[in-house]
Amino acid sequence: MKPYKFAPYLKTTIWGGYQIAPFKGIYTAQPNIGESWEISGVPGHESVAIDRGIINDVDLGLNLTELIDKYKGLLVGEKVYKKFGNKFPLLVKFIDSRQDLSIQVHPNDELAMKRHGCAGKTEMWYVIKSDVGSKIYSGLKESITPEQYEELATTEPVNGRSQMMDVIACHEAHQGDLFFLPAGRLHAIGAGTFLAEIQQTSDITYRVYDYGRKDAQGHPRELHIEEAKEAIDYQVWPEYRTSYDSTRPISQLINCPYFNVNRVVVQVAQQVDLHTDSFVVVVCLWGEANINGIKVRQGETLLVPASENILYIFGNATFLTATMGW
């Protein structure tokens, strides 16, 4: 079973930019592309296989759910298939923010299941590049109660600025920065930031503040202030940026119950065995290489089946790898 490439789902957003298509080496006239969904099992936006390096490949044109139905544990791993069935558990994106994204929060599994009948949303961001002075908003910088949150979120903005911004921690964004965002953490991507996102398969977002922006029909974008109140983690943490050893050829970035993410730097050749019964998502951040017989370059993403998940890499490139965390 060779790795799969999928057609990206390019998503136009009110805050989207122009960097995703050039980064991926594709041409499109689509404007304001804010997100490229690289691998998705989200209903209605399941990724479709477009290449596996096999002549007359019968799998091309099948979507991710159909592929899991066909191959089951051979594709995703026996333990993964037993837990998730044909629902792919991760959503992998590139995000380009020309404007600040809304201040938002995601519910945890328990709250999301109670309200929406689906998984919650824990995620991580790896900054690929950023403009000078661009920001990442993550976590609370001072302790507030749920009642204080509600007062801050509903008070009329002063000079276009919500008082919520005064209690959210703000960080300068730099290439290689890593932010882990467990469900419940208030956050936003600032303007001028280009990053990779790996998250649980969930599209549940509670928007708390959106700078008074309006949608394409001229209506104020919907806020979810009351829904967010129960979802927010009100604890203040000493550090919100996640550190890792960037000097190593293989650096563990995140190991949590939802995913295990590494950064892999290859200069000539490398064998990578992640010792897991799981698929491996490989996101190429820079360069080009051959992985298990498939050529991959900057901006492309592979799904490596669990049955053949030792990576044999030849080339000069930097990757993120994502497997399930147990």
N, C-alpha and C positions, 0 to 999 in steps of 0.2 A: 504494500500500500504506500504509494508515493504521496508527498505533500500536495495540498490543494492551494491554488490561488482562487480568490473570489472577486467578483465585480464589486467595487466600492459603491456605497450609497452616499452620494454627495447631497448635503442638506443645506439649502439656502436659509439663512437666519437674519434677523434684523440687525444683529451685531457682527455678522460674518465678514471675512476679509477676502484676500486674493492670493494667499500663499499656498493653499493646499494643492491646487492643480499643478503649479510649477514644481513643488516639492515632490509630487508623485510622478512628474514627467508626463502628464496627460494634458490634452487640449480640450477645453470646454468653454462655451460662451455663457455658461450658467453664472449668474452674479452672486456676490456676497455669500460664498461658500463658508459656512461656519464650522461644519463638521463633515468628516468622511468616516462613515461607519465601515470599518475594515472587515470585521467578522461579527455577524449579528444573527441571533436566533429570535429577535423580537418579532412577534406575529405581525405580518404585513410588510416586514422589512428583513426577511430572512436572506442571508447572503447566498448568491448563486455561483456555483463552481464554473470557472472559465478556463482553467489550465491545470494540467497535471503532468505535462510532458509525455503523454501517451497518445499514439496515433489512434484515431477513431475511438476515443475514450467515451464509453457509455455513461460515465458519471457527469460529463459536462452538461450544464443546463439544469442539473438537479440543485435544489436549494439545501441549506444546511440541515433542516429538519428531515428532509427526504433521505439525505445521506446517512444521518444517524439511524433512521428507520431501517435502512439497508444494511449497515455494517455494525450497528449497536456498539458493544464494548470494544470491538476491534478499532473503531474510530476514536471514541472518546475515553475509553478505559472502562473496565468492568465495574469498578466501584462507582465511577461517575455515572454510568448508565443505570446502575441499580438505584441511585439516589435521584437522578434528574430525568430518566427516561429519554425521550427525544427532544427535550428542551435544553439547548446549549446554554451553559451556566454563565458565560462571560460575554461582555460586549466590549469591543476594542475600537477606539476611535483616534483620529487626529482632530484637533480643535484649533481654529485660528480666530482670535478675538481682535477685531478691528476696533470695537468699542468694549467698555466694561460689560460683563455679563451681570445678570441680576444676582442680588444676594439671595441665597436659597439654602434649603436643607432637604435631606432625604430621610424618610422613615426607616427604622430598622425592620428586620424580618417580622417580628411579632406585630408591630403596628401596621405594617403594610399588608400583612395577611388578614388582619382584622378588618381593615378599611377597604382594601382593594383586591384581596384574594390572590396576592402575588408576593414575590420576594421583595425585600428592602433593597437599599442601594448603598453599599460601601464601595469606594473607588480610590484610585490613586492617579496622580499627575506626574509626568516626567517632562520637564521643560526642555524642548528641543532648541528653541532660540527665542530671544526676547529683545524688544526695543529698550533703549536706555531709559531707566526710570519706570518701566512697566511693573505692575504689582500683582501679587497673589493675596487674596483675602482668605484667611483660614482660621477659624476658632474665635473664642472670646478672649479679649485682653483684660477684661475686668468682670468680676462676678455680678450677675444680675439674676433676679428671680423671674419666674414665668410672668408674674404680674408686671414687673418692670419692663420685660420684653414687650408685652402687649402695649404698654403705654408708649414706649419708644417707637414701635412699629406703626402706631396709629396716629401719632402726633404729626401735624402738618409739617412738611419739610421747610427748612429755612434757606432761602437762596438756592433752592433746588437740591438741598442736601438733607437727607434723613438723619435724625439723631441715632439711628441704628449704626451708622458708620463710625460713631464715636466709641463703640464698645467692641467692634470687630477688629481682630489683629490683622495688621497689614504688613506684608513682606515684599521686599524687592525681589523681582524674578530674574534669575540668571540661568544661562545654559547649564544643563545637568542637574538643576535643582529638583528635589523630589518631595512631594507632599502626599501623605497618606490621609485620606478623608473617610473615617468611619462614619456610618450612618449616624445622624444626629448633629454633626458638626456644621455650623454655619460656614458658608464659603462662597467665593466667586473668583472667576478668572478676570484679571484686569486687562485693559486695552493694550495691544502690542505684544501679546504672548501667544506663542505657538507651541503646542504640547501634544503628547500622547496620553490618552486616558484608557485605563483598564478598570472595569467595573463589573459588579454583578449585573446579570441581565434583568434590568428593571428600568422603566422609563417614568417612574414616579418622582416628581419634583414639586416641592412647596416653595413658591416664590414669595419672598418677604418684602423686597424692595427692588424697584426697577427704574429708578431715576425719572419717573414720570413719562416713560416712553409709551408710544402708541403703536398698535399693530398696523397691518397693511390697510385695514378698513378705517383707520383713524380713531379706533377705540383704545382707551387705556388698557394695557396688558393686565390680565387677571392676577391678583395677588391671593395668597393662601395663608393669611396671617393667623387665623384661628387654627387651621389644620397644623401649622408649623409649631404652635405653642407646645403641644404634647410631644412632638418629635425631637425638639432641640435638646442637645446635651449641654447643660448649663455649667458644667465643670470648666474651670480655667486650667490649662496645661502649661507647663513651663516652656515647652518648645513645640512648634507645629511643623517645622521643616525637618524632614527625616534625613539623617546622615548615613553615608555608606562609604566604603573604601573604593575610590575611583581609580586607584593605581592598579588594581587587580584585573586580569583578563576576564574573570568571571566574578561579579559582585552581586551578592544577594541584596535586593532592594527592599522587598516586602515579603513577609511570610505571615499570612493571617488565615483565618478559617475559610476565606472565600477565594483566595488566589495566592500563588507564590510567584514572584516576579524577580528575574535576574537581569543584569546588564552583561552582555557578552561582547568582548572586543577581540576580533580576529585580524591578524596581520598577514598570515600566509595560510595556515591550516590549523584546525582545532577540532577535537572530538569532544562533544559535550553530552554527558550522560547525567540526567537530572534525577535518576533513580526513583521514578514514580510511575504508577499505573494511571497515566493521564495523557490526554492529548498535549501537544505543545504548540502554543501560538508563538510565532516568530515575527517580530516587527522590525523591519530594517530602517534604522535611523540615518545611516550614512554609508556610502560605499556600495559595493556589489560583491556577490559571492555565489557559490553553488552550494546548496544544502540538500543532501540526500538526492542528488541528481536533478534538482530544479534550480534554475537561475533566479536570483532575486536581487533587486536593487533598491536604492533609497526610496522610501515611500510605499514599498510593497509589503504585504503581510502574507504569511503562510500558515496553514493549519497542518501540523505534522501529526499523523495518526498515532494513537497510543501503542499500536502493535509494532511500530517502527520508529520509536521516539528517541533513539540515540541519534544525535545530530552529527553528521560528518560534513564539516564546513571547510570550503576552500575559497580563499579570496581575501579581501581587505575591507572590512566593514564593522559596523557597530550595530548591535541588536538589543531589543528587549525580548525576553522569553517569558511566557506566562503559562503556568500549569495550575491545576486545582490545588488549593491548600487544604491540608487535612489535619 
